[in-house]
Amino acid sequence: MLKKKLAQFEFITLMASLMSIVALAIDALLPALDIIGITIGTTNPADNQLLITMIFLGLGIGPLFFGPISDSIGRKPVVYMGFALFIVASLICVFATSLEMMVVGRILQGIGLSAPRTISIAMIRDIYSGDYMARIMSFITVVFILVPIIAPAMGKFVLDHYDWKAIFYVQLLFSVLVSAWFWKRQEETLAVSKRITFTPSIFSNGLKELLKHKTTIGYTLISGFIMGSFMVYLSASQQIFEEQYHLKNEFPYIFGLLAISIGSAIYLNGTLVLKYGMEKLITTSLLAFFGISLTYIILFYNTPNPNIVILLIFFGLQFFSIGFLFGNLRAMTMEPIGHIAGIGAAITGFVSTIMAVPISIYIGKFVSSSTLPLFIGFLVCAVLSMAILYYLKTSAKKEVLA
């Protein structure tokens, strides 16, 4: 029993490490956005947000290639392909001399990192299902969330003692270490008997199968809205805290504090999901997400930014709600499509990300001198998500009655 628990703990930690490289590539760069912008010649501070949002574009595109391939040749080789591309992309970023070149590098970084990110989810689905999968996802995300807590502080430390290019070298070192651990300790989770022959039609067949599952489509769309609203915060957080509130030195610690809020919710979800189920927690969290956004808008509409303490309270409450959504939405999306976990994770991840990127870019343009547009964006995404959830629930009731 002890050996089994230790093996499960290592699996959770390893899957979290595969996912955490994504967080490191995003969050460690936040304190350096303005300096990188000066180096590559950006004139509009809002353009620096592209260094965050464009990596998500790559994270959405990449799974379309890596997902089907993993269903055909197995999970492990695809992870190595992704890491190799990430290394090349990181070097492009290091030697970038323009915004366009940096954006290309960040998109390629996202495509590369989509392999370990997507395949880790597929590997979890290979082994677990149902509420227990949501529980495992919660524990993995708790470990994963440690990276956003420390990454901005690490990025600032590297920036203070070296330069912004060193942040990319740290990311490279971490990716090499994790890939070596993965190669040495993780067994292949997709049995040869369950592999699908790779053909030009594998994507279209997977899409046809996925479209049969209304639940998967609905929760994928909700994931897109929630991810989009959260990406606005990620891309604009440096601008909010450093430029609107003039807290440049405190920014890494504020960012880490808010990450703890998400991590706490994810940790609680690991216990509560077995008691209440994924659907109930998603419903409750969406209602809270909506209520908090509406309250902020009512209190601070057409007024200056509130005191930083008040803003952090609202952010903390919002992210606590989001913490219950991330793992549960992903698990609910994947639950009906375990037989095509690789291509399923790829398509659903692509759709939610392609939704999230334009949502983030559009709302982010308005977050220049006030945080109000951010909460208006939260509210709109919450309303649309609740509408989809209501449709899914009413459709399920009709099917039961029929």
Rosetta blueprint (number, residue, H / E / L):
1 M L
2 L H
3 K H
4 K H
5 K H
6 L H
7 A H
8 Q H
9 F H
10 E H
11 F H
12 I H
13 T H
14 L H
15 M H
16 A H
17 S H
18 L H
19 M H
20 S H
21 I H
22 V H
23 A H
24 L H
25 A H
26 I H
27 D H
28 A L
29 L L
30 L H
31 P H
32 A H
33 L H
34 D H
35 I H
36 I H
37 G H
38 I H
39 T H
40 I H
41 G L
42 T L
43 T L
44 N L
45 P H
46 A H
47 D H
48 N H
49 Q H
50 L H
51 L H
52 I H
53 T H
54 M H
55 I H
56 F H
57 L H
58 G H
59 L H
60 G H
61 I H
62 G L
63 P H
64 L H
65 F H
66 F H
67 G H
68 P H
69 I H
70 S H
71 D H
72 S H
73 I H
74 G L
75 R H
76 K H
77 P H
78 V H
79 V H
80 Y H
81 M H
82 G H
83 F H
84 A H
85 L H
86 F H
87 I H
88 V H
89 A H
90 S H
91 L H
92 I H
93 C H
94 V H
95 F L
96 A L
97 T L
98 S L
99 L H
100 E H
101 M H
102 M H
103 V H
104 V H
105 G H
106 R H
107 I H
108 L H
109 Q H
110 G H
111 I H
112 G H
113 L H
114 S H
115 A H
116 P H
117 R H
118 T H
119 I H
120 S H
121 I H
122 A H
123 M H
124 I H
125 R H
126 D H
127 I H
128 Y L
129 S L
130 G H
131 D H
132 Y H
133 M H
134 A H
135 R H
136 I H
137 M H
138 S H
139 F H
140 I H
141 T H
142 V H
143 V H
144 F H
145 I H
146 L H
147 V H
148 P H
149 I H
150 I H
151 A H
152 P H
153 A H
154 M H
155 G H
156 K H
157 F H
158 V H
159 L H
160 D H
161 H H
162 Y L
163 D L
164 W H
165 K H
166 A H
167 I H
168 F H
169 Y H
170 V H
171 Q H
172 L H
173 L H
174 F H
175 S H
176 V H
177 L H
178 V H
179 S H
180 A H
181 W H
182 F H
183 W H
184 K H
185 R H
186 Q L
187 E L
188 E L
189 T L
190 L L
191 A L
192 V H
193 S H
194 K H
195 R L
196 I L
197 T L
198 F L
199 T L
200 P L
201 S L
202 I H
203 F H
204 S H
205 N H
206 G H
207 L H
208 K H
209 E H
210 L H
211 L H
212 K L
213 H L
214 K H
215 T H
216 T H
217 I H
218 G H
219 Y H
220 T H
221 L H
222 I H
223 S H
224 G H
225 F H
226 I H
227 M H
228 G H
229 S H
230 F H
231 M H
232 V H
233 Y H
234 L H
235 S H
236 A H
237 S H
238 Q H
239 Q H
240 I H
241 F H
242 E H
243 E H
244 Q H
245 Y L
246 H L
247 L L
248 K L
249 N L
250 E L
251 F H
252 P H
253 Y H
254 I H
255 F H
256 G H
257 L H
258 L H
259 A H
260 I H
261 S H
262 I H
263 G H
264 S H
265 A H
266 I H
267 Y H
268 L H
269 N H
270 G H
271 T H
272 L H
273 V H
274 L H
275 K H
276 Y H
277 G L
278 M H
279 E H
280 K H
281 L H
282 I H
283 T H
284 T H
285 S H
286 L H
287 L H
288 A H
289 F H
290 F H
291 G H
292 I H
293 S H
294 L H
295 T H
296 Y H
297 I H
298 I H
299 L H
300 F H
301 Y L
302 N L
303 T L
304 P L
305 N L
306 P L
307 N L
308 I H
309 V H
310 I H
311 L H
312 L H
313 I H
314 F H
315 F H
316 G H
317 L H
318 Q H
319 F H
320 F H
321 S H
322 I H
323 G H
324 F H
325 L H
326 F H
327 G H
328 N H
329 L H
330 R H
331 A H
332 M H
333 T H
334 M H
335 E H
336 P H
337 I H
338 G H
339 H H
340 I H
341 A H
342 G H
343 I H
344 G H
345 A H
346 A H
347 I H
348 T H
349 G H
350 F H
351 V H
352 S H
353 T H
354 I H
355 M H
356 A H
357 V H
358 P H
359 I H
360 S H
361 I H
362 Y H
363 I H
364 G H
365 K L
366 F L
367 V L
368 S L
369 S L
370 S L
371 T L
372 L H
373 P H
374 L H
375 F H
376 I H
377 G H
378 F H
379 L H
380 V H
381 C H
382 A H
383 V H
384 L H
385 S H
386 M H
387 A H
388 I H
389 L H
390 Y H
391 Y H
392 L H
393 K H
394 T H
395 S H
396 A H
397 K H
398 K H
399 E H
400 V H
401 L H
402 A L
